[in-house]
Amino acid sequence: GVGKTTLIQKVTQALKSSGVPIDGFYTEEVRESGRRTGFDVVTLSGKRGPLSRVSSVSSASRREYRVGQYVVDLVSFEQLVLPMLRNANHGGDAEKSICVIDEIGKMELFSQAFAQAVRQTLAGSGTVVLGTIPIPKGKPLDLVEEIRSRKDVKVFSVS
């Protein structure tokens, strides 16, 4: 809630208008009657789908991924994000492209395929990643700490 996504959106618009090749996604709050009811994933190409929604009831019939009051929709998240990340990994080295990943956090990291795709994107030479990670609190998230400690990563604190 400090403005990470707002900053990402403004930087993305500036890069797009400068003609820089850029793809990726950001997460956006979903509100109903002034109350946050979840988060959507929005790709830079304009696709949108649910990342999570408030749920007070737990369905024991299937595996549920929860963060607090939110149930994560892994299928929706992976269908939107994974093709875009895989595409970023196969870009040509002739022109560096930028891949926006907002955010690499607890909800998103329920997806092992997402974590793997992020690692591959970071390892790729043709892609610069502009991403957001949460500040450490509670149990550390392995991939977030891995990213934070990389020599080729510059972390800026947003407050």
Number of C-alpha atoms within 10 A of each C-alpha: 7 8 10 18 18 13 12 20 17 11 14 21 14 12 14 14 9 9 9 14 13 21 20 23 25 22 18 17 16 16 11 8 6 7 9 12 16 20 21 19 24 21 19 19 11 8 11 18 18 20 26 26 19 16 15 10 8 11 9 7 6 7 8 13 15 18 13 9 14 18 20 25 21 19 12 16 22 18 11 20 22 18 12 19 21 15 13 25 21 12 15 12 11 7 11 15 20 19 25 24 21 22 21 19 15 16 20 21 18 16 18 11 13 20 18 14 20 21 14 15 21 19 12 16 14 19 22 18 20 18 18 21 21 15 12 10 7 6 6 12 16 11 17 19 14 10 18 14 12 11 7 9 13 10 13 8 9 10 7
